[in-house]
Amino acid sequence: MRKPALPFIFVTLVLDILGIGLIVPVLPDLVKHFQGGDVAQASHTYGLLASV
């Protein structure tokens, strides 16, 4: 493997993990807000999003 490829892969992985780490705590409340506060419908939608 070429040397310049390793830093690029590392930066890409760090950005990916940061993105997931930022959206996971926020997403349930965001989905509930978009579903009009209906917790049952929000949990169904969140389950669909998580499975995708």
PDB file of N, H, CA, C and O in Angstrom:
ATOM      1  N   MET A   1       0.853  -1.181   0.000  1.00  0.00           N
ATOM      2  CA  MET A   1       0.000   0.000   0.000  1.00  0.00           C
ATOM      3  C   MET A   1       0.897   1.242   0.000  1.00  0.00           C
ATOM      4  O   MET A   1       1.941   1.270   0.652  1.00  0.00           O
ATOM      5  N   ARG A   2       0.478   2.249  -0.729  1.00  0.00           N
ATOM      6  H   ARG A   2      -0.370   2.226  -1.258  1.00  0.00           H
ATOM      7  CA  ARG A   2       1.267   3.482  -0.793  1.00  0.00           C
ATOM      8  C   ARG A   2       1.143   4.263   0.504  1.00  0.00           C
ATOM      9  O   ARG A   2       0.112   4.213   1.175  1.00  0.00           O
ATOM     10  N   LYS A   3       2.202   4.986   0.853  1.00  0.00           N
ATOM     11  H   LYS A   3       3.040   5.026   0.308  1.00  0.00           H
ATOM     12  CA  LYS A   3       2.210   5.757   2.108  1.00  0.00           C
ATOM     13  C   LYS A   3       1.151   6.864   2.141  1.00  0.00           C
ATOM     14  O   LYS A   3       0.509   7.023   3.179  1.00  0.00           O
ATOM     15  N   PRO A   4       0.928   7.636   1.073  1.00  0.00           N
ATOM     16  CA  PRO A   4      -0.077   8.704   1.155  1.00  0.00           C
ATOM     17  C   PRO A   4      -1.503   8.194   1.347  1.00  0.00           C
ATOM     18  O   PRO A   4      -2.379   8.953   1.761  1.00  0.00           O
ATOM     19  N   ALA A   5      -1.740   6.935   1.056  1.00  0.00           N
ATOM     20  H   ALA A   5      -1.028   6.319   0.720  1.00  0.00           H
ATOM     21  CA  ALA A   5      -3.092   6.402   1.191  1.00  0.00           C
ATOM     22  C   ALA A   5      -3.494   6.231   2.654  1.00  0.00           C
ATOM     23  O   ALA A   5      -4.671   6.389   2.980  1.00  0.00           O
ATOM     24  N   LEU A   6      -2.571   5.919   3.527  1.00  0.00           N
ATOM     25  H   LEU A   6      -1.615   5.791   3.263  1.00  0.00           H
ATOM     26  CA  LEU A   6      -2.911   5.683   4.930  1.00  0.00           C
ATOM     27  C   LEU A   6      -3.483   6.915   5.639  1.00  0.00           C
ATOM     28  O   LEU A   6      -4.502   6.783   6.316  1.00  0.00           O
ATOM     29  N   PRO A   7      -2.881   8.103   5.520  1.00  0.00           N
ATOM     30  CA  PRO A   7      -3.498   9.271   6.170  1.00  0.00           C
ATOM     31  C   PRO A   7      -4.889   9.592   5.603  1.00  0.00           C
ATOM     32  O   PRO A   7      -5.780  10.008   6.343  1.00  0.00           O
ATOM     33  N   PHE A   8      -5.068   9.403   4.315  1.00  0.00           N
ATOM     34  H   PHE A   8      -4.344   9.065   3.714  1.00  0.00           H
ATOM     35  CA  PHE A   8      -6.377   9.660   3.705  1.00  0.00           C
ATOM     36  C   PHE A   8      -7.431   8.714   4.268  1.00  0.00           C
ATOM     37  O   PHE A   8      -8.544   9.141   4.576  1.00  0.00           O
ATOM     38  N   ILE A   9      -7.094   7.444   4.405  1.00  0.00           N
ATOM     39  H   ILE A   9      -6.190   7.098   4.155  1.00  0.00           H
ATOM     40  CA  ILE A   9      -8.026   6.471   4.962  1.00  0.00           C
ATOM     41  C   ILE A   9      -8.321   6.799   6.418  1.00  0.00           C
ATOM     42  O   ILE A   9      -9.468   6.701   6.852  1.00  0.00           O
ATOM     43  N   PHE A  10      -7.303   7.185   7.176  1.00  0.00           N
ATOM     44  H   PHE A  10      -6.371   7.264   6.824  1.00  0.00           H
ATOM     45  CA  PHE A  10      -7.499   7.519   8.583  1.00  0.00           C
ATOM     46  C   PHE A  10      -8.413   8.734   8.744  1.00  0.00           C
ATOM     47  O   PHE A  10      -9.316   8.719   9.581  1.00  0.00           O
ATOM     48  N   VAL A  11      -8.193   9.771   7.963  1.00  0.00           N
ATOM     49  H   VAL A  11      -7.459   9.783   7.283  1.00  0.00           H
ATOM     50  CA  VAL A  11      -9.034  10.973   8.039  1.00  0.00           C
ATOM     51  C   VAL A  11     -10.466  10.646   7.655  1.00  0.00           C
ATOM     52  O   VAL A  11     -11.403  11.139   8.282  1.00  0.00           O
ATOM     53  N   THR A  12     -10.646   9.830   6.644  1.00  0.00           N
ATOM     54  H   THR A  12      -9.884   9.429   6.135  1.00  0.00           H
ATOM     55  CA  THR A  12     -11.985   9.436   6.219  1.00  0.00           C
ATOM     56  C   THR A  12     -12.711   8.672   7.319  1.00  0.00           C
ATOM     57  O   THR A  12     -13.890   8.921   7.572  1.00  0.00           O
ATOM     58  N   LEU A  13     -12.029   7.760   7.965  1.00  0.00           N
ATOM     59  H   LEU A  13     -11.072   7.558   7.760  1.00  0.00           H
ATOM     60  CA  LEU A  13     -12.647   6.998   9.053  1.00  0.00           C
ATOM     61  C   LEU A  13     -12.989   7.883  10.248  1.00  0.00           C
ATOM     62  O   LEU A  13     -14.049   7.720  10.852  1.00  0.00           O
ATOM     63  N   VAL A  14     -12.110   8.811  10.592  1.00  0.00           N
ATOM     64  H   VAL A  14     -11.249   8.943  10.101  1.00  0.00           H
ATOM     65  CA  VAL A  14     -12.379   9.709  11.718  1.00  0.00           C
ATOM     66  C   VAL A  14     -13.611  10.579  11.433  1.00  0.00           C
ATOM     67  O   VAL A  14     -14.457  10.753  12.310  1.00  0.00           O
ATOM     68  N   LEU A  15     -13.716  11.115  10.237  1.00  0.00           N
ATOM     69  H   LEU A  15     -13.028  10.973   9.524  1.00  0.00           H
ATOM     70  CA  LEU A  15     -14.887  11.921   9.879  1.00  0.00           C
ATOM     71  C   LEU A  15     -16.171  11.099   9.896  1.00  0.00           C
ATOM     72  O   LEU A  15     -17.220  11.588  10.313  1.00  0.00           O
ATOM     73  N   ASP A  16     -16.086   9.868   9.448  1.00  0.00           N
ATOM     74  H   ASP A  16     -15.233   9.471   9.109  1.00  0.00           H
ATOM     75  CA  ASP A  16     -17.255   8.989   9.458  1.00  0.00           C
ATOM     76  C   ASP A  16     -17.710   8.700  10.885  1.00  0.00           C
ATOM     77  O   ASP A  16     -18.903   8.758  11.180  1.00  0.00           O
ATOM     78  N   ILE A  17     -16.778   8.394  11.758  1.00  0.00           N
ATOM     79  H   ILE A  17     -15.808   8.348  11.518  1.00  0.00           H
ATOM     80  CA  ILE A  17     -17.117   8.085  13.150  1.00  0.00           C
ATOM     81  C   ILE A  17     -17.655   9.330  13.864  1.00  0.00           C
ATOM     82  O   ILE A  17     -18.578   9.226  14.673  1.00  0.00           O
ATOM     83  N   LEU A  18     -17.093  10.493  13.576  1.00  0.00           N
ATOM     84  H   LEU A  18     -16.344  10.577  12.919  1.00  0.00           H
ATOM     85  CA  LEU A  18     -17.609  11.735  14.165  1.00  0.00           C
ATOM     86  C   LEU A  18     -19.040  12.005  13.712  1.00  0.00           C
ATOM     87  O   LEU A  18     -19.886  12.402  14.515  1.00  0.00           O
ATOM     88  N   GLY A  19     -19.307  11.792  12.442  1.00  0.00           N
ATOM     89  H   GLY A  19     -18.620  11.469  11.790  1.00  0.00           H
ATOM     90  CA  GLY A  19     -20.656  12.013  11.922  1.00  0.00           C
ATOM     91  C   GLY A  19     -21.678  11.112  12.584  1.00  0.00           C
ATOM     92  O   GLY A  19     -22.765  11.560  12.947  1.00  0.00           O
ATOM     93  N   ILE A  20     -21.333   9.843  12.742  1.00  0.00           N
ATOM     94  H   ILE A  20     -20.450   9.479  12.447  1.00  0.00           H
ATOM     95  CA  ILE A  20     -22.242   8.910  13.400  1.00  0.00           C
ATOM     96  C   ILE A  20     -22.402   9.280  14.869  1.00  0.00           C
ATOM     97  O   ILE A  20     -23.509   9.230  15.406  1.00  0.00           O
ATOM     98  N   GLY A  21     -21.313   9.647  15.515  1.00  0.00           N
ATOM     99  H   GLY A  21     -20.414   9.687  15.078  1.00  0.00           H
ATOM    100  CA  GLY A  21     -21.360  10.007  16.928  1.00  0.00           C
ATOM    101  C   GLY A  21     -22.170  11.259  17.193  1.00  0.00           C
ATOM    102  O   GLY A  21     -22.711  11.419  18.287  1.00  0.00           O
ATOM    103  N   LEU A  22     -22.268  12.144  16.227  1.00  0.00           N
ATOM    104  H   LEU A  22     -21.829  12.015  15.338  1.00  0.00           H
ATOM    105  CA  LEU A  22     -23.054  13.366  16.414  1.00  0.00           C
ATOM    106  C   LEU A  22     -24.536  13.142  16.141  1.00  0.00           C
ATOM    107  O   LEU A  22     -25.373  13.769  16.790  1.00  0.00           O
ATOM    108  N   ILE A  23     -24.884  12.271  15.206  1.00  0.00           N
ATOM    109  H   ILE A  23     -24.204  11.762  14.679  1.00  0.00           H
ATOM    110  CA  ILE A  23     -26.286  12.111  14.838  1.00  0.00           C
ATOM    111  C   ILE A  23     -27.023  11.133  15.749  1.00  0.00           C
ATOM    112  O   ILE A  23     -28.232  11.272  15.932  1.00  0.00           O
ATOM    113  N   VAL A  24     -26.339  10.157  16.320  1.00  0.00           N
ATOM    114  H   VAL A  24     -25.357  10.044  16.171  1.00  0.00           H
ATOM    115  CA  VAL A  24     -27.012   9.129  17.128  1.00  0.00           C
ATOM    116  C   VAL A  24     -27.749   9.728  18.335  1.00  0.00           C
ATOM    117  O   VAL A  24     -28.889   9.327  18.572  1.00  0.00           O
ATOM    118  N   PRO A  25     -27.183  10.652  19.110  1.00  0.00           N
ATOM    119  CA  PRO A  25     -27.938  11.191  20.245  1.00  0.00           C
ATOM    120  C   PRO A  25     -29.061  12.146  19.836  1.00  0.00           C
ATOM    121  O   PRO A  25     -30.007  12.339  20.600  1.00  0.00           O
ATOM    122  N   VAL A  26     -28.977  12.736  18.666  1.00  0.00           N
ATOM    123  H   VAL A  26     -28.209  12.579  18.046  1.00  0.00           H
ATOM    124  CA  VAL A  26     -29.936  13.751  18.249  1.00  0.00           C
ATOM    125  C   VAL A  26     -31.104  13.154  17.460  1.00  0.00           C
ATOM    126  O   VAL A  26     -32.214  13.685  17.510  1.00  0.00           O
ATOM    127  N   LEU A  27     -30.875  12.083  16.752  1.00  0.00           N
ATOM    128  H   LEU A  27     -29.973  11.652  16.712  1.00  0.00           H
ATOM    129  CA  LEU A  27     -31.857  11.550  15.815  1.00  0.00           C
ATOM    130  C   LEU A  27     -33.189  11.156  16.446  1.00  0.00           C
ATOM    131  O   LEU A  27     -34.219  11.469  15.848  1.00  0.00           O
ATOM    132  N   PRO A  28     -33.257  10.499  17.597  1.00  0.00           N
ATOM    133  CA  PRO A  28     -34.580  10.138  18.135  1.00  0.00           C
ATOM    134  C   PRO A  28     -35.483  11.344  18.402  1.00  0.00           C
ATOM    135  O   PRO A  28     -36.667  11.318  18.066  1.00  0.00           O
ATOM    136  N   ASP A  29     -34.935  12.388  18.997  1.00  0.00           N
ATOM    137  H   ASP A  29     -33.973  12.410  19.269  1.00  0.00           H
ATOM    138  CA  ASP A  29     -35.748  13.585  19.254  1.00  0.00           C
ATOM    139  C   ASP A  29     -36.133  14.289  17.952  1.00  0.00           C
ATOM    140  O   ASP A  29     -37.231  14.834  17.835  1.00  0.00           O
ATOM    141  N   LEU A  30     -35.234  14.273  16.986  1.00  0.00           N
ATOM    142  H   LEU A  30     -34.343  13.830  17.081  1.00  0.00           H
ATOM    143  CA  LEU A  30     -35.519  14.885  15.691  1.00  0.00           C
ATOM    144  C   LEU A  30     -36.652  14.153  14.975  1.00  0.00           C
ATOM    145  O   LEU A  30     -37.540  14.786  14.403  1.00  0.00           O
ATOM    146  N   VAL A  31     -36.622  12.840  15.007  1.00  0.00           N
ATOM    147  H   VAL A  31     -35.901  12.327  15.472  1.00  0.00           H
ATOM    148  CA  VAL A  31     -37.683  12.049  14.375  1.00  0.00           C
ATOM    149  C   VAL A  31     -39.005  12.277  15.097  1.00  0.00           C
ATOM    150  O   VAL A  31     -40.047  12.409  14.455  1.00  0.00           O
ATOM    151  N   LYS A  32     -38.971  12.324  16.431  1.00  0.00           N
ATOM    152  H   LYS A  32     -38.125  12.217  16.952  1.00  0.00           H
ATOM    153  CA  LYS A  32     -40.196  12.574  17.196  1.00  0.00           C
ATOM    154  C   LYS A  32     -40.777  13.942  16.856  1.00  0.00           C
ATOM    155  O   LYS A  32     -41.994  14.095  16.749  1.00  0.00           O
ATOM    156  N   HIS A  33     -39.916  14.923  16.689  1.00  0.00           N
ATOM    157  H   HIS A  33     -38.928  14.799  16.776  1.00  0.00           H
ATOM    158  CA  HIS A  33     -40.381  16.265  16.323  1.00  0.00           C
ATOM    159  C   HIS A  33     -41.040  16.257  14.940  1.00  0.00           C
ATOM    160  O   HIS A  33     -42.082  16.883  14.745  1.00  0.00           O
ATOM    161  N   PHE A  34     -40.434  15.551  13.984  1.00  0.00           N
ATOM    162  H   PHE A  34     -39.587  15.043  14.143  1.00  0.00           H
ATOM    163  CA  PHE A  34     -40.995  15.496  12.635  1.00  0.00           C
ATOM    164  C   PHE A  34     -42.281  14.672  12.568  1.00  0.00           C
ATOM    165  O   PHE A  34     -43.074  14.840  11.642  1.00  0.00           O
ATOM    166  N   GLN A  35     -42.492  13.790  13.534  1.00  0.00           N
ATOM    167  H   GLN A  35     -41.847  13.653  14.287  1.00  0.00           H
ATOM    168  CA  GLN A  35     -43.718  12.995  13.569  1.00  0.00           C
ATOM    169  C   GLN A  35     -44.808  13.681  14.394  1.00  0.00           C
ATOM    170  O   GLN A  35     -45.837  13.070  14.679  1.00  0.00           O
ATOM    171  N   GLY A  36     -44.600  14.915  14.772  1.00  0.00           N
ATOM    172  H   GLY A  36     -43.764  15.411  14.541  1.00  0.00           H
ATOM    173  CA  GLY A  36     -45.615  15.670  15.501  1.00  0.00           C
ATOM    174  C   GLY A  36     -45.718  15.291  16.966  1.00  0.00           C
ATOM    175  O   GLY A  36     -46.759  15.522  17.580  1.00  0.00           O
ATOM    176  N   GLY A  37     -44.683  14.722  17.541  1.00  0.00           N
ATOM    177  H   GLY A  37     -43.837  14.534  17.042  1.00  0.00           H
ATOM    178  CA  GLY A  37     -44.699  14.362  18.956  1.00  0.00           C
ATOM    179  C   GLY A  37     -45.278  12.987  19.227  1.00  0.00           C
ATOM    180  O   GLY A  37     -45.340  12.567  20.382  1.00  0.00           O
ATOM    181  N   ASP A  38     -45.702  12.277  18.197  1.00  0.00           N
ATOM    182  H   ASP A  38     -45.651  12.618  17.259  1.00  0.00           H
ATOM    183  CA  ASP A  38     -46.260  10.934  18.369  1.00  0.00           C
ATOM    184  C   ASP A  38     -45.124   9.933  18.563  1.00  0.00           C
ATOM    185  O   ASP A  38     -44.393   9.614  17.625  1.00  0.00           O
ATOM    186  N   VAL A  39     -44.987   9.443  19.794  1.00  0.00           N
ATOM    187  H   VAL A  39     -45.580   9.702  20.557  1.00  0.00           H
ATOM    188  CA  VAL A  39     -43.860   8.580  20.133  1.00  0.00           C
ATOM    189  C   VAL A  39     -43.957   7.237  19.418  1.00  0.00           C
ATOM    190  O   VAL A  39     -42.940   6.694  18.988  1.00  0.00           O
ATOM    191  N   ALA A  40     -45.159   6.696  19.285  1.00  0.00           N
ATOM    192  H   ALA A  40     -45.985   7.137  19.635  1.00  0.00           H
ATOM    193  CA  ALA A  40     -45.322   5.395  18.637  1.00  0.00           C
ATOM    194  C   ALA A  40     -44.911   5.471  17.166  1.00  0.00           C
ATOM    195  O   ALA A  40     -44.187   4.605  16.676  1.00  0.00           O
ATOM    196  N   GLN A  41     -45.366   6.489  16.476  1.00  0.00           N
ATOM    197  H   GLN A  41     -45.955   7.193  16.873  1.00  0.00           H
ATOM    198  CA  GLN A  41     -45.004   6.641  15.061  1.00  0.00           C
ATOM    199  C   GLN A  41     -43.519   6.965  14.913  1.00  0.00           C
ATOM    200  O   GLN A  41     -42.869   6.499  13.977  1.00  0.00           O
ATOM    201  N   ALA A  42     -42.989   7.757  15.831  1.00  0.00           N
ATOM    202  H   ALA A  42     -43.518   8.135  16.591  1.00  0.00           H
ATOM    203  CA  ALA A  42     -41.570   8.108  15.782  1.00  0.00           C
ATOM    204  C   ALA A  42     -40.697   6.878  16.000  1.00  0.00           C
ATOM    205  O   ALA A  42     -39.669   6.729  15.340  1.00  0.00           O
ATOM    206  N   SER A  43     -41.088   6.000  16.909  1.00  0.00           N
ATOM    207  H   SER A  43     -41.924   6.121  17.445  1.00  0.00           H
ATOM    208  CA  SER A  43     -40.290   4.795  17.134  1.00  0.00           C
ATOM    209  C   SER A  43     -40.332   3.879  15.924  1.00  0.00           C
ATOM    210  O   SER A  43     -39.338   3.227  15.604  1.00  0.00           O
ATOM    211  N   HIS A  44     -41.469   3.823  15.250  1.00  0.00           N
ATOM    212  H   HIS A  44     -42.277   4.353  15.510  1.00  0.00           H
ATOM    213  CA  HIS A  44     -41.567   3.026  14.022  1.00  0.00           C
ATOM    214  C   HIS A  44     -40.665   3.608  12.941  1.00  0.00           C
ATOM    215  O   HIS A  44     -39.944   2.863  12.278  1.00  0.00           O
ATOM    216  N   THR A  45     -40.689   4.906  12.753  1.00  0.00           N
ATOM    217  H   THR A  45     -41.275   5.512  13.292  1.00  0.00           H
ATOM    218  CA  THR A  45     -39.848   5.575  11.755  1.00  0.00           C
ATOM    219  C   THR A  45     -38.376   5.430  12.099  1.00  0.00           C
ATOM    220  O   THR A  45     -37.555   5.188  11.213  1.00  0.00           O
ATOM    221  N   TYR A  46     -38.030   5.574  13.371  1.00  0.00           N
ATOM    222  H   TYR A  46     -38.696   5.770  14.091  1.00  0.00           H
ATOM    223  CA  TYR A  46     -36.638   5.431  13.798  1.00  0.00           C
ATOM    224  C   TYR A  46     -36.149   4.000  13.560  1.00  0.00           C
ATOM    225  O   TYR A  46     -35.005   3.791  13.155  1.00  0.00           O
ATOM    226  N   GLY A  47     -37.000   3.038  13.808  1.00  0.00           N
ATOM    227  H   GLY A  47     -37.929   3.208  14.136  1.00  0.00           H
ATOM    228  CA  GLY A  47     -36.651   1.650  13.546  1.00  0.00           C
ATOM    229  C   GLY A  47     -36.386   1.399  12.071  1.00  0.00           C
ATOM    230  O   GLY A  47     -35.456   0.675  11.715  1.00  0.00           O
ATOM    231  N   LEU A  48     -37.200   1.994  11.220  1.00  0.00           N
ATOM    232  H   LEU A  48     -37.955   2.582  11.509  1.00  0.00           H
ATOM    233  CA  LEU A  48     -36.976   1.872   9.778  1.00  0.00           C
ATOM    234  C   LEU A  48     -35.659   2.526   9.363  1.00  0.00           C
ATOM    235  O   LEU A  48     -34.906   1.964   8.567  1.00  0.00           O
ATOM    236  N   LEU A  49     -35.385   3.712   9.902  1.00  0.00           N
ATOM    237  H   LEU A  49     -35.996   4.168  10.548  1.00  0.00           H
ATOM    238  CA  LEU A  49     -34.133   4.391   9.580  1.00  0.00           C
ATOM    239  C   LEU A  49     -32.920   3.608  10.080  1.00  0.00           C
ATOM    240  O   LEU A  49     -31.902   3.533   9.391  1.00  0.00           O
ATOM    241  N   ALA A  50     -33.023   3.034  11.254  1.00  0.00           N
ATOM    242  H   ALA A  50     -33.850   3.095  11.813  1.00  0.00           H
ATOM    243  CA  ALA A  50     -31.911   2.277  11.816  1.00  0.00           C
ATOM    244  C   ALA A  50     -31.660   0.996  11.020  1.00  0.00           C
ATOM    245  O   ALA A  50     -30.516   0.565  10.879  1.00  0.00           O
ATOM    246  N   SER A  51     -32.713   0.398  10.509  1.00  0.00           N
ATOM    247  H   SER A  51     -33.642   0.748  10.623  1.00  0.00           H
ATOM    248  CA  SER A  51     -32.537  -0.844   9.757  1.00  0.00           C
ATOM    249  C   SER A  51     -31.947  -0.594   8.370  1.00  0.00           C
ATOM    250  O   SER A  51     -31.289  -1.462   7.797  1.00  0.00           O
ATOM    251  N   VAL A  52     -32.189   0.589   7.847  1.00  0.00           N
ATOM    252  H   VAL A  52     -32.723   1.294   8.312  1.00  0.00           H
ATOM    253  CA  VAL A  52     -31.621   0.922   6.530  1.00  0.00           C
ATOM    254  C   VAL A  52     -30.142   1.147   6.694  1.00  0.00           C
ATOM    255  O   VAL A  52     -29.450   1.441   5.719  1.00  0.00           O
TER     256      VAL A  52
END
